[in-house]
């Protein structure tokens, strides 16, 4: 094993083991499954041992794979740290920051943070990537494609996770709906309404369905959208009702907003594959100190 390892292949191996599936890992990494399998076979040939195997509960590392992963994770983390240190050394207050997020958060939470952070770090090259759902977002960070993520709490995560608060959700109704402007409403009151739903690939698709099912009904969808703002506007246009983050309800639609007695909530966190450092650490400080329009997190 005298040759240099391809860190991309190592990152792919880590993703497959953490996701427990080639299919899920390929989706998270946004690569084709055949390409992912080919890269792992190439890594196994270089190492000289099989590193993963299919078990009753999905893909798991072999004994050789478990031994390899100990050093492999260290190597990937060290490479990330080396890149960050080099950027910081080369640019002083320069360097770069790549933030990954989901679409709804990119629309109404992150702009507040960037407005506070950007003036203090004008020399940092900033990139923001939006992903449709939590799994794609996790994949971007696992693969090293982003320095940190701001979004829903990840499922199983070995890196640092910092809570930022909870998104609370409200209903937007058509102009002639008698619920408009009410507070303390129950979600079940909208069981027989038409609904604006989010497209299946959108991160809020399952969230809305789960909240409605918990309230005892399955929403009757008449329109699907990929945008939170579009959901509110379509509801305001009279096509149905929509569940949207409270902070994303436009000011001109306040009369068509309905606050729920027990509003659905979704935790928002910042997370990284390894330690927050360089521009990422300063941006995390901003996220934790600026008013992002989130509610205090409810203890689990």
Backbone bond lengths (Angstrom), bond angles and torsions (degrees), N, CA, C in turn:
res aa  C-N    CA-C-N  psi(-1)  N-CA   C-N-CA  omega(-1)  CA-C   N-CA-C  phi
1 X - - - 1.453 - - 1.516 109.42 -
2 X 1.338 115.96 46.51 1.446 120.05 -176.34 1.511 113.53 -81.03
3 X 1.350 118.65 -14.61 1.454 121.07 -177.72 1.526 110.83 -79.38
4 X 1.353 114.54 158.98 1.460 119.20 176.61 1.525 109.67 -69.72
5 X 1.321 115.84 142.01 1.461 120.66 176.03 1.520 109.93 -82.73
6 X 1.331 115.77 147.18 1.458 122.39 174.40 1.532 107.42 -85.36
7 X 1.333 116.88 111.04 1.457 119.95 -175.91 1.525 112.40 -64.21
8 X 1.328 117.11 -25.66 1.460 118.75 175.78 1.523 110.05 -65.01
9 X 1.343 116.85 -42.51 1.460 120.08 177.90 1.521 110.96 -64.21
10 X 1.329 116.26 -38.16 1.468 120.06 177.84 1.520 109.90 -63.76
11 X 1.339 117.42 -42.61 1.464 120.97 178.39 1.525 110.47 -62.98
12 X 1.340 116.98 -36.86 1.467 120.43 177.29 1.525 110.63 -63.14
13 X 1.340 116.45 -42.97 1.461 120.37 178.25 1.527 110.56 -59.77
14 X 1.318 116.53 -45.84 1.465 120.76 179.80 1.521 110.27 -59.63
15 X 1.328 116.84 -42.57 1.469 120.94 -179.39 1.528 111.11 -63.56
16 X 1.334 117.49 -43.28 1.468 121.02 -179.67 1.525 110.66 -62.17
17 X 1.331 116.78 -43.83 1.466 120.64 -179.63 1.531 110.27 -67.01
18 X 1.326 117.64 -43.43 1.462 119.98 -177.51 1.520 111.50 -70.24
19 X 1.336 117.42 -34.02 1.465 120.20 178.74 1.524 111.65 -83.07
20 X 1.362 116.63 -22.38 1.458 120.38 179.77 1.512 113.52 72.61
21 X 1.344 117.07 17.03 1.463 120.30 -175.27 1.520 109.37 -164.11
22 X 1.345 116.23 136.97 1.458 119.69 174.68 1.528 110.11 -66.61
23 X 1.330 116.25 -39.15 1.464 120.14 -177.95 1.519 111.38 -63.78
24 X 1.342 116.37 -48.52 1.460 119.45 -178.83 1.529 111.12 -67.31
25 X 1.330 116.68 -38.54 1.462 119.41 179.47 1.521 110.84 -65.09
26 X 1.338 116.81 -41.79 1.464 119.90 178.93 1.520 110.61 -62.76
27 X 1.341 116.31 -40.22 1.471 120.14 178.14 1.522 110.33 -64.66
28 X 1.334 116.81 -44.80 1.467 120.57 -178.57 1.520 111.65 -65.40
29 X 1.337 116.30 -37.53 1.465 120.69 -178.25 1.525 112.41 -83.79
30 X 1.352 114.93 -11.49 1.460 121.58 179.92 1.534 110.84 63.22
31 X 1.326 115.12 42.98 1.465 121.42 173.72 1.528 107.16 -127.53
32 X 1.309 117.85 163.37 1.461 120.36 177.91 1.527 109.64 -73.87
33 X 1.334 115.44 149.99 1.464 119.02 -179.90 1.533 111.95 -64.36
34 X 1.349 119.55 -40.85 1.475 118.40 176.97 1.531 112.29 -59.74
35 X 1.330 116.63 -39.93 1.465 119.28 179.25 1.521 110.74 -64.98
36 X 1.336 116.25 -41.28 1.467 120.22 179.02 1.527 110.19 -62.43
37 X 1.331 116.91 -46.73 1.474 120.55 179.64 1.527 111.14 -61.25
38 X 1.330 116.38 -40.33 1.461 120.63 179.93 1.526 111.20 -63.15
39 X 1.331 116.59 -42.06 1.465 120.50 -179.81 1.529 111.05 -65.69
40 X 1.324 117.20 -38.35 1.468 119.21 179.45 1.525 111.73 -70.23
41 X 1.329 116.04 -36.22 1.472 118.22 176.30 1.528 110.31 -63.88
42 X 1.326 115.87 -39.23 1.469 119.74 178.30 1.528 110.35 -63.50
43 X 1.327 116.96 -39.93 1.460 120.76 178.22 1.526 110.38 -64.49
44 X 1.338 116.39 -43.43 1.463 119.86 179.81 1.531 111.17 -63.28
45 X 1.327 116.83 -37.99 1.472 119.36 177.55 1.529 110.53 -63.36
46 X 1.321 116.24 -39.82 1.460 118.95 -179.17 1.525 111.18 -69.53
47 X 1.328 116.38 -39.93 1.462 120.57 179.73 1.526 110.60 -72.50
48 X 1.341 115.74 -34.14 1.457 119.60 -179.31 1.510 113.54 89.24
49 X 1.342 117.03 24.19 1.464 120.36 179.60 1.518 109.21 -159.39
50 X 1.335 115.76 152.25 1.463 120.22 172.86 1.524 108.52 -72.40
51 X 1.312 116.37 132.75 1.468 121.00 -174.30 1.524 113.08 -105.43
52 X 1.354 117.93 -23.65 1.462 120.97 178.92 1.516 109.48 -136.75
53 X 1.322 114.69 158.58 1.456 120.78 176.14 1.517 108.41 -147.91
54 X 1.307 116.10 156.48 1.464 120.57 179.04 1.521 109.27 -85.95
55 X 1.341 116.33 124.37 1.452 121.67 178.31 1.506 110.72 -115.61
56 X 1.339 118.54 -179.26 1.467 122.19 -178.93 1.524 112.66 -59.55
57 X 1.322 117.18 -27.19 1.465 120.46 -178.01 1.522 112.60 -108.26
58 X 1.326 116.81 19.15 1.449 119.86 178.42 1.515 111.91 115.37
59 X 1.302 115.55 -164.43 1.464 121.45 -177.99 1.528 109.51 -78.55
60 X 1.329 116.22 128.57 1.463 121.66 -179.33 1.530 108.93 -131.70
61 X 1.320 117.51 154.72 1.462 119.18 178.77 1.527 111.22 -73.67
62 X 1.321 116.45 145.58 1.457 121.26 171.57 1.525 108.22 -75.20
63 X 1.337 116.31 178.39 1.466 119.57 176.45 1.532 110.04 -59.52
64 X 1.348 115.59 -42.04 1.464 118.91 177.15 1.525 110.94 -64.84
65 X 1.338 115.44 -37.82 1.458 119.53 179.55 1.511 112.47 -64.68
66 X 1.338 116.33 -40.74 1.475 119.60 179.10 1.520 110.73 -63.10
67 X 1.330 115.57 -41.67 1.464 119.18 178.69 1.529 110.62 -65.71
68 X 1.323 116.00 -41.39 1.467 120.58 -179.13 1.528 111.18 -64.80
69 X 1.343 117.15 -39.39 1.464 120.91 -174.34 1.524 113.03 -65.38
70 X 1.326 117.12 -28.22 1.468 119.38 -179.91 1.514 110.41 -58.45
71 X 1.327 116.08 -51.80 1.462 120.61 179.15 1.529 111.57 -76.54
72 X 1.337 116.44 -31.15 1.465 120.27 -176.85 1.522 111.08 -62.94
73 X 1.334 115.83 -45.44 1.471 118.93 179.08 1.526 110.54 -62.95
74 X 1.314 116.24 -39.35 1.466 119.67 177.92 1.525 110.68 -62.09
75 X 1.335 116.12 -39.91 1.468 120.15 -178.30 1.524 111.27 -65.81
76 X 1.325 116.29 -43.56 1.467 119.53 -179.49 1.521 110.66 -66.18
77 X 1.345 116.06 -43.09 1.462 119.65 178.28 1.524 111.04 -62.91
78 X 1.342 116.26 -41.85 1.462 119.98 179.42 1.521 111.09 -63.77
79 X 1.336 116.87 -38.39 1.465 120.18 179.01 1.522 110.86 -65.02
80 X 1.340 115.80 -41.21 1.463 119.47 176.75 1.524 110.39 -60.52
81 X 1.338 115.87 -46.15 1.457 119.94 -179.09 1.510 112.20 -63.94
82 X 1.342 116.49 -38.32 1.462 120.31 179.22 1.519 110.96 -63.81
83 X 1.326 116.61 -41.34 1.468 120.03 178.94 1.517 110.81 -64.13
84 X 1.329 115.86 -42.80 1.463 119.98 -179.82 1.520 110.92 -64.26
85 X 1.355 115.92 -44.89 1.470 119.82 179.39 1.524 111.40 -61.90
86 X 1.336 116.01 -40.00 1.459 119.63 -179.35 1.519 111.03 -65.07
87 X 1.348 116.69 -42.64 1.466 119.83 178.99 1.515 110.74 -62.97
88 X 1.342 115.50 -41.79 1.467 118.91 -178.73 1.529 110.96 -66.42
89 X 1.364 116.20 -41.77 1.461 120.01 -179.02 1.521 111.38 -67.29
90 X 1.317 115.96 -36.32 1.463 119.46 -177.63 1.511 112.14 -73.84
91 X 1.339 116.25 -32.71 1.464 117.73 -173.17 1.501 115.69 -117.31
92 X 1.317 118.29 5.06 1.471 118.97 -177.80 1.513 109.16 59.61
93 X 1.337 115.85 -106.55 1.459 120.39 175.91 1.517 110.91 -83.25
94 X 1.340 116.70 10.56 1.452 120.50 -179.76 1.515 111.24 -88.01
95 X 1.320 115.89 -134.79 1.448 119.89 -176.44 1.513 110.09 88.37
96 X 1.314 115.69 -163.02 1.459 120.17 -178.30 1.514 110.29 -143.17
97 X 1.316 115.27 158.18 1.460 121.95 177.71 1.517 107.62 -139.26
98 X 1.338 115.74 124.40 1.460 121.80 177.69 1.530 107.41 -115.52
99 X 1.317 115.72 113.29 1.459 122.40 -179.03 1.523 109.14 -106.65
100 X 1.317 116.48 128.35 1.463 121.83 176.27 1.525 108.58 -106.32
101 X 1.312 117.00 144.97 1.459 120.51 -177.94 1.524 109.29 -155.69
102 X 1.336 115.75 176.87 1.460 120.80 172.89 1.520 108.64 -100.26
103 X 1.309 116.41 159.77 1.459 121.59 -168.43 1.521 113.58 -56.88
104 X 1.327 118.43 -45.51 1.458 119.87 -175.38 1.529 111.37 -64.04
105 X 1.332 116.98 -37.52 1.465 120.82 -179.34 1.519 110.86 -72.78
106 X 1.343 116.28 -34.22 1.463 119.63 176.95 1.516 111.10 -63.31
107 X 1.328 116.82 -25.67 1.461 121.09 -175.40 1.517 113.23 -80.38
108 X 1.345 117.22 -39.88 1.471 116.12 -171.30 1.520 115.93 -129.78
109 X 1.316 119.88 -16.61 1.470 120.94 179.23 1.523 111.22 -96.16
110 X 1.324 116.82 -53.37 1.462 120.05 -174.43 1.532 114.57 -62.43
111 X 1.330 119.52 -36.73 1.472 117.13 178.59 1.525 113.34 -55.33
112 X 1.313 118.18 -34.59 1.473 121.04 178.55 1.527 110.02 -65.45
113 X 1.333 115.75 -41.51 1.467 119.44 -179.28 1.526 110.93 -68.97
114 X 1.314 116.80 -43.45 1.466 119.62 -179.75 1.528 111.50 -64.45
115 X 1.332 116.71 -36.28 1.465 120.00 179.88 1.522 111.19 -62.18
116 X 1.335 117.01 -33.38 1.465 120.79 179.54 1.526 111.76 -83.80
117 X 1.323 116.71 -34.66 1.471 120.82 -173.69 1.517 113.55 -83.79
118 X 1.329 116.58 -39.34 1.456 120.85 -171.22 1.535 114.05 -58.72
119 X 1.340 120.30 -45.44 1.472 119.45 -178.52 1.526 113.65 -59.87
120 X 1.342 117.18 -26.52 1.459 120.49 -179.07 1.526 112.22 -85.39
121 X 1.334 117.63 -11.82 1.473 121.83 -177.22 1.524 110.06 -136.67
122 X 1.315 117.50 58.01 1.474 119.67 -175.74 1.522 113.79 -66.64
123 X 1.336 117.11 -21.61 1.461 119.48 -177.42 1.512 114.47 -87.36
124 X 1.331 117.95 -3.47 1.461 121.27 -178.68 1.527 109.73 -85.08
125 X 1.312 115.69 129.68 1.471 120.65 175.63 1.526 108.14 -76.67
126 X 1.327 116.72 119.64 1.462 121.80 -173.78 1.523 111.12 -109.54
127 X 1.335 115.13 133.29 1.460 121.15 175.23 1.520 108.53 -132.50
128 X 1.325 116.53 136.72 1.465 121.95 178.80 1.524 108.26 -125.01
129 X 1.328 116.50 129.62 1.469 121.95 177.34 1.523 109.49 -119.45
130 X 1.329 116.28 132.88 1.463 121.80 178.42 1.530 109.48 -101.86
131 X 1.328 115.42 140.35 1.451 121.41 177.42 1.522 109.23 -126.70
132 X 1.332 117.44 150.83 1.462 119.21 -173.85 1.518 115.05 -75.03
133 X 1.343 117.66 -23.65 1.458 118.70 -175.26 1.521 110.93 -149.37
134 X 1.326 115.14 172.37 1.456 121.38 -175.99 1.522 112.59 -62.90
135 X 1.332 116.76 -40.68 1.468 119.68 -175.50 1.528 111.05 -65.49
136 X 1.323 117.69 -42.08 1.464 120.72 177.90 1.525 110.63 -64.51
137 X 1.327 115.50 -37.06 1.458 120.40 178.95 1.531 110.59 -63.50
138 X 1.328 116.52 -46.07 1.461 120.45 178.25 1.524 110.70 -59.81
139 X 1.333 116.35 -40.99 1.451 120.35 -178.59 1.513 112.39 -61.65
140 X 1.333 116.69 -36.22 1.464 120.22 179.94 1.519 111.15 -63.20
141 X 1.331 116.57 -35.99 1.459 120.47 -179.44 1.527 110.78 -80.45
142 X 1.322 117.09 -40.52 1.460 121.12 178.72 1.524 111.15 -58.12
143 X 1.332 116.07 -41.43 1.461 120.73 -176.43 1.516 112.90 -79.82
144 X 1.337 117.79 -3.37 1.454 120.44 -178.00 1.514 113.21 82.31
145 X 1.343 117.16 11.65 1.458 120.68 -179.19 1.506 114.12 -77.29
146 X 1.330 118.28 -10.31 1.465 121.46 178.65 1.520 108.59 -146.12
147 X 1.330 116.14 151.34 1.469 120.67 -179.53 1.525 111.53 -75.08
148 X 1.317 115.82 -38.06 1.464 119.66 178.98 1.516 108.70 -155.98
149 X 1.330 115.08 163.15 1.459 121.44 178.63 1.517 109.57 -122.60
150 X 1.314 115.90 147.79 1.457 122.58 171.76 1.521 105.69 -125.29
151 X 1.326 116.00 115.54 1.456 118.54 -176.20 1.506 111.79 179.95
152 X 1.341 116.74 -161.94 1.466 120.57 177.64 1.522 110.41 -61.58
153 X 1.328 115.75 152.95 1.470 120.07 179.37 1.524 110.04 -59.51
154 X 1.350 118.33 129.11 1.471 120.28 179.38 1.524 111.14 -69.36
155 X 1.328 114.94 160.23 1.458 118.98 -178.23 1.516 112.25 -66.35
156 X 1.322 116.96 -84.23 1.464 122.09 176.68 1.517 106.67 -108.18
157 X 1.326 116.91 121.13 1.457 119.87 -173.75 1.515 110.12 -138.86
158 X 1.345 116.79 128.75 1.464 120.95 -177.86 1.518 112.73 -93.46
159 X 1.324 117.14 -15.96 1.454 120.11 179.83 1.516 112.13 -87.08
160 X 1.332 117.65 -176.71 1.465 121.24 -179.21 1.524 112.27 -71.99
161 X 1.329 115.72 141.13 1.466 122.96 177.89 1.527 107.66 -130.88
162 X 1.332 117.59 129.18 1.463 121.70 -179.18 1.522 109.65 -121.80
163 X 1.337 118.85 119.21 1.472 120.86 178.95 1.523 111.17 -69.12
164 X 1.316 115.94 141.09 1.456 121.41 179.22 1.524 112.46 -114.85
165 X 1.310 117.55 -21.83 1.460 121.92 -178.79 1.513 110.14 142.56
166 X 1.310 116.33 -173.02 1.466 121.78 -178.38 1.522 111.01 -116.40
167 X 1.323 116.10 137.42 1.464 121.04 165.42 1.525 107.06 -77.30
168 X 1.320 116.87 131.21 1.466 121.57 171.25 1.528 107.37 -106.44
169 X 1.322 115.50 146.60 1.456 120.44 -174.03 1.526 111.63 -115.13
170 X 1.336 114.99 144.04 1.459 122.83 178.22 1.527 108.71 -127.56
171 X 1.322 115.97 168.68 1.456 122.29 178.47 1.526 109.00 -102.48
172 X 1.319 116.72 138.09 1.467 122.17 168.99 1.523 106.83 -109.77
173 X 1.339 116.31 130.32 1.464 121.61 -174.45 1.530 110.12 -118.79
174 X 1.344 117.10 163.75 1.468 120.56 176.31 1.533 111.62 -63.13
175 X 1.340 117.49 162.03 1.469 120.80 -175.25 1.519 114.83 -58.05
176 X 1.337 117.92 -33.96 1.468 120.45 -175.89 1.520 113.32 -93.74
177 X 1.324 118.18 7.48 1.466 120.32 -178.16 1.529 109.83 -77.52
178 X 1.340 117.96 128.38 1.471 120.92 -178.01 1.520 113.87 -65.61
179 X 1.331 118.04 -13.17 1.464 119.94 178.74 1.529 111.94 -75.32
180 X 1.320 118.36 -17.96 1.453 121.76 -173.88 1.521 113.11 -52.75
181 X 1.334 116.50 129.02 1.459 121.09 179.76 1.517 114.86 84.29
182 X 1.321 117.72 -3.68 1.471 120.09 -178.34 1.521 111.09 -75.60
183 X 1.306 115.05 157.59 1.461 122.86 169.76 1.520 108.02 -124.63
184 X 1.305 115.97 164.77 1.469 121.87 177.98 1.528 112.89 61.76
185 X 1.337 117.77 26.86 1.467 120.48 176.16 1.523 109.91 -77.63
186 X 1.313 116.01 162.25 1.459 121.66 176.87 1.529 109.06 -105.40
187 X 1.324 116.50 140.45 1.451 120.03 -179.01 1.523 111.38 -59.88
188 X 1.330 116.64 -33.36 1.459 120.96 -179.57 1.512 113.85 -62.81
189 X 1.334 117.68 -18.48 1.463 120.70 178.30 1.523 112.22 -65.71
190 X 1.326 116.74 -15.42 1.462 120.70 -177.02 1.526 112.09 -104.20
191 X 1.333 115.96 17.67 1.465 120.54 -176.45 1.529 112.29 -62.14
192 X 1.324 118.25 -30.80 1.463 121.39 -174.68 1.528 112.45 -104.65
193 X 1.319 116.31 12.49 1.457 120.62 176.57 1.534 110.43 -87.75
194 X 1.329 115.62 158.04 1.457 119.58 165.81 1.528 107.49 -74.16
195 X 1.351 115.80 150.47 1.464 120.03 -175.17 1.525 111.52 -125.89
196 X 1.335 114.29 144.13 1.456 121.34 166.69 1.534 105.57 -91.37
197 X 1.319 117.52 116.68 1.460 121.21 -177.92 1.526 110.19 -109.76
198 X 1.314 114.94 163.55 1.458 120.62 177.44 1.529 109.26 -91.70
199 X 1.317 115.61 147.02 1.460 121.13 -178.60 1.532 109.95 -58.17
200 X 1.343 118.15 150.66 1.474 121.15 -175.82 1.521 114.37 -53.48
201 X 1.342 118.10 -32.41 1.465 119.61 -178.97 1.524 112.55 -82.01
202 X 1.317 118.00 -5.57 1.468 121.40 -179.75 1.529 109.54 -80.77
203 X 1.329 116.33 142.97 1.465 120.80 -177.33 1.518 114.40 -62.82
204 X 1.346 117.63 -23.88 1.470 120.05 -178.92 1.529 112.51 -89.50
205 X 1.326 117.62 -4.68 1.467 119.90 -178.82 1.527 111.20 -57.60
206 X 1.332 116.31 -57.13 1.463 120.28 -178.52 1.522 111.36 -68.21
207 X 1.337 116.80 -34.68 1.466 120.52 -179.46 1.526 110.82 -59.25
208 X 1.328 117.46 -47.91 1.461 121.04 -179.18 1.526 110.64 -64.49
209 X 1.328 116.68 -44.15 1.468 119.38 179.19 1.522 110.90 -61.37
210 X 1.325 117.40 -42.02 1.468 120.93 -179.85 1.525 111.19 -64.10
211 X 1.331 117.37 -42.46 1.468 120.44 179.97 1.533 110.67 -63.47
212 X 1.320 116.54 -41.91 1.461 119.86 -179.86 1.527 110.96 -67.70
213 X 1.307 116.86 -40.83 1.473 119.49 179.33 1.519 110.86 -65.21
214 X 1.323 116.02 -37.42 1.464 119.28 176.20 1.533 110.50 -62.22
215 X 1.330 115.97 -32.46 1.470 120.65 178.36 1.525 112.05 -81.51
216 X 1.337 116.95 -2.62 1.458 120.35 172.83 1.509 116.39 100.49
217 X 1.328 118.93 16.76 1.465 119.47 179.80 1.522 110.64 -151.03
218 X 1.329 114.72 162.88 1.460 121.94 173.49 1.518 107.64 -107.63
219 X 1.327 119.23 122.27 1.463 120.50 -175.20 1.528 112.00 -66.65
220 X 1.337 114.95 141.64 1.458 121.30 179.07 1.532 108.18 -90.94
221 X 1.327 116.31 96.18 1.455 120.78 -176.13 1.514 112.70 -76.49
222 X 1.323 116.68 134.43 1.459 121.65 177.47 1.532 111.27 -117.96
223 X 1.342 116.32 -19.86 1.460 121.60 179.39 1.523 107.72 -142.14
224 X 1.333 116.61 143.46 1.464 121.27 172.38 1.519 108.82 -119.15
225 X 1.337 116.42 142.27 1.451 121.12 179.19 1.522 109.70 -139.94
226 X 1.320 116.33 160.67 1.460 121.95 176.44 1.528 111.71 -105.31
227 X 1.327 117.78 4.42 1.455 121.02 -175.40 1.531 110.89 -127.38
228 X 1.329 116.55 134.70 1.461 121.15 178.60 1.524 110.41 -64.90
229 X 1.333 117.02 -44.50 1.456 119.81 -179.83 1.522 110.94 -61.71
230 X 1.337 116.75 -38.66 1.462 120.14 178.36 1.520 110.94 -64.83
231 X 1.332 117.57 -37.22 1.466 120.52 178.51 1.535 110.23 -60.58
232 X 1.343 116.70 -44.96 1.466 120.20 179.15 1.521 110.64 -64.18
233 X 1.324 117.45 -42.95 1.463 121.31 -177.79 1.529 111.91 -68.51
234 X 1.314 116.91 -37.98 1.462 120.09 178.19 1.531 110.95 -66.97
235 X 1.335 116.13 -37.31 1.459 119.31 175.02 1.529 110.18 -64.25
236 X 1.314 116.32 -44.31 1.467 120.72 -179.52 1.520 111.68 -64.51
237 X 1.341 116.09 -24.74 1.461 120.22 178.54 1.529 112.52 -80.45
238 X 1.343 116.47 -4.34 1.450 120.07 174.70 1.514 115.76 99.37
239 X 1.353 117.71 9.46 1.460 119.09 -176.54 1.519 113.55 -82.10
240 X 1.324 118.03 -18.00 1.452 120.93 -178.64 1.508 109.40 163.61
241 X 1.339 116.73 -163.46 1.464 120.86 176.89 1.523 108.33 -109.77
242 X 1.334 115.89 156.29 1.467 120.36 -178.27 1.522 109.42 -138.28
243 X 1.319 115.71 143.90 1.464 122.31 174.57 1.525 106.97 -100.12
244 X 1.332 116.44 119.65 1.470 121.14 -175.87 1.520 109.38 -136.47
245 X 1.332 118.34 156.90 1.464 119.82 174.78 1.523 110.44 -58.37
246 X 1.325 117.01 138.98 1.457 120.95 -178.10 1.528 111.23 -53.83
247 X 1.327 116.50 -43.36 1.447 120.22 -177.58 1.510 114.03 -69.47
248 X 1.336 117.09 -12.87 1.462 120.92 -178.55 1.527 112.49 -96.52
249 X 1.340 117.07 0.65 1.469 119.50 177.65 1.530 107.78 -76.24
250 X 1.333 119.37 117.47 1.467 120.98 -179.45 1.526 111.49 -59.68
251 X 1.324 115.96 148.19 1.469 120.73 -177.17 1.517 112.09 -58.39
252 X 1.336 117.66 -33.77 1.463 119.41 -177.48 1.523 113.03 -76.49
253 X 1.340 117.10 -2.93 1.470 120.37 178.84 1.529 112.18 -109.75
254 X 1.333 117.72 13.81 1.464 120.31 -177.45 1.523 112.12 -58.14
255 X 1.319 117.63 -34.71 1.466 119.88 -179.35 1.520 112.15 -70.65
256 X 1.308 116.73 -16.07 1.464 120.56 178.86 1.532 111.98 -106.06
257 X 1.319 115.37 10.72 1.458 121.09 177.66 1.523 109.78 -90.23
258 X 1.312 115.72 141.02 1.463 122.24 176.87 1.522 107.72 -123.45
259 X 1.327 116.61 120.37 1.464 120.59 176.43 1.521 109.03 -89.64
260 X 1.307 115.90 135.41 1.461 121.74 -176.43 1.515 111.48 -93.08
261 X 1.318 115.74 147.79 1.461 120.82 179.94 1.521 110.60 -60.60
262 X 1.308 116.36 -41.36 1.465 121.92 175.53 1.528 106.50 -124.85
263 X 1.322 117.39 86.47 1.466 119.43 -174.89 1.522 112.10 -68.11
264 X 1.327 117.25 138.13 1.469 119.24 172.46 1.517 109.62 -58.07
265 X 1.320 116.08 146.75 1.463 121.09 -178.16 1.520 109.10 -132.40
266 X 1.330 114.88 149.36 1.461 120.40 174.61 1.521 108.17 -137.69
267 X 1.334 115.81 125.09 1.458 120.33 -178.86 1.518 110.34 -68.16
268 X 1.329 115.82 139.43 1.468 122.41 175.31 1.527 107.61 -116.66
269 X 1.310 116.80 130.40 1.465 121.77 -177.31 1.523 109.66 -134.63
270 X 1.318 114.85 163.86 1.467 121.87 168.33 1.519 106.69 -110.14
271 X 1.329 117.51 138.56 1.460 119.13 178.73 1.526 110.53 -148.84
272 X 1.327 114.61 158.32 1.463 122.18 -179.11 1.516 108.93 -141.10
273 X 1.331 115.80 164.26 1.464 119.19 178.97 1.520 110.92 -73.03
274 X 1.336 116.01 -38.22 1.459 120.78 176.41 1.527 107.07 -130.24
275 X 1.289 118.07 -159.01 1.463 121.23 -174.79 1.526 111.86 -62.21
276 X 1.345 116.02 145.19 1.455 120.76 170.77 1.536 107.28 -70.50
277 X 1.321 117.10 125.95 1.448 119.10 -178.65 1.526 109.94 -149.00
278 X 1.336 116.13 163.73 1.449 121.21 179.23 1.514 111.86 58.55
279 X 1.348 117.93 -139.08 1.464 120.96 179.24 1.525 112.78 -57.65
280 X 1.343 116.71 -31.01 1.466 119.46 178.89 1.512 112.29 -62.86
281 X 1.353 116.74 -38.54 1.467 120.58 179.24 1.520 110.79 -66.84
282 X 1.334 117.34 -41.08 1.463 119.46 179.89 1.526 110.84 -68.38
283 X 1.351 116.50 -36.04 1.460 118.70 178.31 1.527 110.88 -68.64
284 X 1.341 117.01 -36.22 1.463 120.11 175.80 1.519 110.33 -61.29
285 X 1.337 117.44 -42.11 1.469 120.50 177.16 1.526 110.66 -57.05
286 X 1.330 116.25 -42.21 1.468 120.31 178.79 1.524 110.70 -63.95
287 X 1.322 116.61 -44.65 1.465 120.53 -179.82 1.528 111.85 -58.70
288 X 1.340 115.62 -33.85 1.464 120.04 -175.61 1.526 113.09 -87.57
289 X 1.327 117.46 -9.14 1.468 119.13 -177.34 1.528 113.46 -116.41
290 X 1.320 117.92 -23.90 1.468 121.11 -178.14 1.532 109.86 -85.91
291 X 1.331 116.50 147.16 1.463 121.05 175.00 1.525 108.74 -72.26
292 X 1.312 116.22 108.51 1.464 121.78 -178.48 1.521 112.12 -93.61
293 X 1.328 117.51 1.40 1.453 120.17 -177.18 1.519 113.09 81.10
294 X 1.337 116.43 15.23 1.453 121.65 179.12 1.529 110.10 -95.71
295 X 1.311 115.85 156.63 1.463 121.05 174.23 1.527 109.50 -90.37
296 X 1.329 117.43 152.34 1.472 118.50 176.16 1.521 110.50 -54.57
297 X 1.319 115.75 139.03 1.461 120.30 -178.34 1.520 110.97 -62.84
298 X 1.324 115.54 139.63 1.466 120.67 175.87 1.518 107.95 -85.74
299 X 1.342 118.96 125.98 1.459 120.23 -179.96 1.504 111.86 -57.26
300 X 1.362 115.68 139.63 1.459 120.22 179.29 1.514 110.82 -70.72
